[in-house]
């Protein structure tokens, strides 16, 4: 069993110290919960104020220390810098503060591409006998990145997000569809509304696409979800879609998949 704690965080854009203080307080609050991994949404420290983000503190070091201080594994969406370039990323640290793995957002939304460099690699991160895939926000639209993660061994995909207000149904639909088509767990982890409105609705879906839990609104909140490998096996055996795939037919129409470009 994998037990996740999901924080639908209110992020104040550009107010890095305020956001850090809030994250610290919530981590201390939820460290006593019966969870294996505490999760925070996309760009939860610097937000979308890119001028402030340029000079934000080392966000990786903060979360590494936070995990170690609370003896609690943490996943968070943050800004990282690699080869002097900033990335919109998601990372996991274990309870000792060790970085277990990272993912750099591939599908940059709107003005994100003016500041961040886009990623181009997928990864699956081993964690307590599970394999976790990380994708971010707009990536949830694209099965082209979630399905490879499933075949790379992922049991669950977590999507730290800043999903826009007014698109809650789409947020949940994408979460459920990525779960159902890959027959694994998915987590759609959103921000709460603050100085910018987001749709909230942080949710998790099971391997059959059923919505297991969801926060009811766009306010800051916390929710727990349990994932079970036995449920993955049950769904994959009961709905044997993988054995029905016919790649030789799909390949004939590959030219149309990217016709819009």
N, C-alpha and C positions, 0 to 999 in steps of 0.2 A: 504494500500500500504506500502511496505517496500523498502526503498531506500538505496542501498549499494554503498559505494565508495571503489574500489579495487585498492590497490597500488601494482604494480609489482615492487618490491624493489630490488635494487642492494645491495647485502649483501657482504661485504668483510670478508672472513673467519677469525675468531679469532680476528678481530679488533673491539672489543665491543664498545669502546668509539666513534669510527668513525661511527659505525652503529647507535648508540643511537643518535648522533648528527644529522644524516641524517633523522632518523625517526621523531625526534622532529621538524625539519624544514618542513618536508612534512606534518605532522599533522597540524602545524600552517598554512601552505599553503591551505590545503583542508578543514579546519574547517569552512570556509565560504561557502562551497558548500552545496547544498540542499540535505543533506544525513542524514540518521538515524544512520548508523554504518560505521565506517571507518575500513578497513580490511588490515592486513599485513600478509605476507606468513610465511612458516615454519622456525623455528629457526632463526628469523630475527635479533637477537642481537648477539648471540655467534657463529652462523654458525656451521660448522662441524669441527672446530679445537677443539677437545675435551679436550686437555690440557688447552687451554684458557677457555673453557666452565666450567671447574672445579672451576675456581676462578672468574667467571663473577659475576658482581653485581646482586643484587636482581632484576631480570627482571620483576617480578610481581609488585613490588613497583614502578618501573619506569613507567609502563603502567597505573597503577592506578593513579599516579600523573599526567601523561600526559592527561588522559581522563578528570580528574577534572579541570586541568588548562585550557583546551580548551573547556570545557563543551560539550564534544562530546563522545558518546559511541564508544568503540574500541574493535576489535577482533584481536588477534595476535597469531602467533605460536612462542612459547618460550620454554626455559628450565625451569622446575619447580623442586623443591625438596620436596619430601614427605617421612617422616620416614627415612630421611638421604639418600634417593635414588633419583637420577636424572631421570626425565621423559621428553620425547619429547611431548609437550603438546600444546593445543590450549585453549585460555581463552577469555571470554567476560567481559568487564567492562562497567558499565553504565556511564552517563555523570557526576555523582558525584564521580566516581572512585571506586564504589563498585563492587567487583567481583561477577558476576551473575552466573557463572558456568565454569567448565573446563572439558577437555577431555584429556586422556593420550593415546598416539598412541599405537595401538594394533599390527599392522603389521610392525615391524622394518625392515628396508632395509639395507642389506650389513653390514657395520661395526657399524651401529647404536646400534646393540645389544651388542657390546663390552663395551659401555658406559652407555646406557640407560636401564632402566628396562621397560619391556613392560606392557602396561595397559591391563585391562581385563573387563572394564565396559563401557557401553554406557550411554549417557545422552542426554536429550532434554532440552534446556534452553529457558524459556519464555522470550520474549522480545517484548514490545510494541504491544501486542495482537497477536504476531507470536510465533511459536515454532521453534527454530533453533537447528538442529543437527550439531555437529562438528565431522569431521573425518580428517585424515591427509594423504596426499600424497599417499603412496602405498595402504592405505585403500580403495582408489577409485577403485581398481581392484575387490574388494570383495563385492558382493551383500549380503553376509551373515551378514554384519554389517550395510549396508545401508537400507535394507528392514525392519529389526527390528525397526530402527529409524522412518521409515514411520508409522509403526503400533503403535509406542509410541507417535505418534501425530505430528511428524516433518512436517512443511510446506516447509522447505528449508534445504539443507545440504551444509555447506561450508567446502571446502577441502583446507586449507593452505598447500602449497606444495613446494618442491624443486625438480621438475621433470626434469629428465636428458635431455640433448641436444640430438637431433636426434629422439625424440619420441613424436613430437608434435601431429601427427595424432592420436596416441594412447591416448594421454592426452585428446584431444577433444572427441574422441570416448567414452572413459570411462565416461566423464562428461555427455555426451548426453544419454548414455545408462542407467546410474544410475537415471537420471531424468525421462526418458521414462518408465522404468520398475516400478518405484515407483509413477509416475505421480505427482511429486512435483518439485520444483526448485532445481537446483544444481549450485554451484559456484566452479570452479577450479582455485584457486589463486596461481600463480607460482612466482618464483623469476626471476629477470632479470639476464643476464649474467654479471659476473664481473671477478674476478680472477679465478672463475670456471664457465664453460659454462652450462647454462640451456636452455631449449627450449622456455621459455617464453610462450606467447600465452594465458595469463590469459583470462578466458571466463566464461560465464554463460549460462545455458540451461533452457528452460521452461519446464513445466510439460508434454508436448508432445514430448520432446526430441529435439526441435528446438534450434539451437545455436542463442541466442539472441544478443550477442555481444562478441567480442574478440579483444584483442590487436594483432597487425599484426606481431610482431617480438619479439625478446628476449631482447629488450632494456627496460630500466626503463620507466614506464609509469603509467597512471591512467585512469580508466574507471568507469563509473557509470552504475548501472542496477536497474530497478524497478521491483519488484515482486508484483503480484496482486492475492489475494485470489479468486477473481471471475474467474480468468483464471484456477486456480487449479480445481475449481468446474466444470467448463465447460469441461475440458479435462476428468475428472473422470466420468462425466455423459455421454460424447460422446463416450469414449472408455472404456466400462465397463469391463475391463480385470479382475478386482478383483473378480467379481461375477463368473468368469469362472474357477477359481482355483480349483484344485482337489487334495487336500493334501493327501487323502487316497491312491492315485496312486503314488505320489511322495515318500511317506514313504516306499513303497515297494523297492525302489532303493536307499535308503539312504546310504547303505553300500558302494556304488560306488562313492559317493560324496567325500569321504576322502580316496579313494583307493591309492592315491599317497603317502600318509603318512604311 
